[in-house]
């Protein structure tokens, strides 16, 4: 059996190439013809234990939004790996390291794999990431509810309990990279085409163009300015986080999710269905991506935390500058505007601590606007709660 890992094409990518051999496992011992590997399903990611060249295990995130697998550069150094080549991803240049033997979940062995090295290890969510090919190269199930990755070497013929969905595998932008799952998603009353990204931290991630079409960029839409991170690091322009309309995939509807809008997204038509939604679904892919099935597994949607002030603050010579005020946020309700200079909260670090308190906390703010000193009171609240 041969497996080529295929990955999502936005900011994370991966390539696994080479033949797979199946190690002894309880699943094989039972002669079921199915291989099962444990996965770790957390609040914000799904991971699998990985051994590299006989060392480990290490925790690698399963990232169906990546086209190429990656690892932290420091891990490559610990393993004594030498760069095989360089590659360009998301506008940056990265070293690519070759691994002779990769073992996934203690039960699947692959000879020969390639990983790009990443300095911003926190963007990985673990020691590394595995691209979409882990579930799209062979018939498989990603069972979040049971904590299992189930592989069907002889094919997944019956999809009992799954509801069929109209989805497909997206062709990679570069030959040899991973194929990503892709399909229609209902957002409110509109339908968009989105990549299914288990590495996506928000229910939806959209480019401004798509968000505008969905009516999510209007001046009255409440949003919180938040940082977002890619493999190139943290963008200088904050993203917008807002409450998502009902999200429907197949016959399942999810409410209470959040939408991230990256204002500096280089791709005009980005639409990503992320882990907060996919966590609540078991996924099945069969017939080389010709059949897809989903079923609800009972896991709840969990959103990432955000700041309850609705403010984005930056360094300023005479204090701290208010650079962004989210619409309908506590910062806006307190009368703060972009360009105001906060003078009583110390430096940027201490000001951020002051405005990141719990719901109900109040902050007295003295500021200067157009040379005139003023003051207000900010009361923190969960203004994005559905």
Phi, psi and omega in degrees: 000143182236137180231128173248116180287134179241149189230166176291148181244079169228285179234346182239139180216162180202153175223125170240127179223147179128174182276149177255135168241148186261123179280164177298136180206161177304323181297317180289323180299330179278359177057040179274344185076007180239139179253131180238131177235137179289142172236157181250112183260109179261190178293325189232006179198163172236133186227165177221148178281134186231138171249139183236119180051040176081003180245149181134202008278157175240154181266115179245132179285136172277112188238092182286002175260009182249144178262343181223137179283152181220164174216159176294139184300326180295329177292319177301321178291320179298325181276355181072028180279140177255142180301132177271329180190182173241155177220156178254125179226132175050038177082004179240166180251132185225146174285145176245130183247139178264136177243131183285320182221131179236130176240125184254123176061016180076003185230344181238123179251137176232134176266118177088114178209156180233140181224137172276149180266137185233125177286322180279073188299331181295339177289343180278328183082006180185203177285340180185185178222150176248132185286179186300338183301339180300332178243349183258349183276334178224160175300126185202167175232138173251100188261085181299321183295328181260352182068044183223142164254117185248122181252137180244087183301329181267005179103146178261098186277315181255137178242058184296131179088350180264144172267128180293145178228150178277099179219176183203171172261126182279132178297138180290154179288333178238132182301136179098347178275174189284153175269130182258143174289141191210138179187175182287141177226130177273123178240106188064236180261002183249157178245133177235165176255121188228151171280141177269108191240100177292349175266358180283124186281350182237158181305318175222143169234127187228148169284158179304326181298312179292319179299321178297316179298330180271002179074028184258007182248010182291158182294340181263003179277119180295133177212156174246130174287129184222154173283153172226154186234139174234181179293347176269358182112199183265125178297151179286335180268123179293151175271170176253134175244129182214170181285132182279145167296169175307136181248126181238126175234120186061235181259014184245135180244137180237132178237158177086008178280176180237150178248130171258128177245110179275108185292339180255021181300122181286347180256120188290341186237040179287129172214118185233125171268118192258186188297324179306327175277310186295335177302326182275006182234144163267138185243139176230134178231127184225165176054049178054039176087011179276337179232135178233144175220150177227155171207144180289140184242000176093352178284140183278155172284131179234120181268152174292149177290161177214168179282134185275004180272330186077017182250146168243120185248146177228164176296145173217156185297321186252014181161225179232131184269137170276111184263327178219138174238116181293140178300138176058027179262167174303325177298318178292320180294333178280355177088010179285149181228160175299134180099345176297144179251113179281129189247350188246009183249014177076211181281183185299317182299315181288326177295319179296320177298322183294323185264007178251027180286182181284167176303134179096343179292146178243147181229123173279127184236124171256135183212166179241131177229122181053039177082357183254125178289138179218173178213157179203172177237130182253125177247118185285138176207159180279078189282353175262003180297137181287000000 
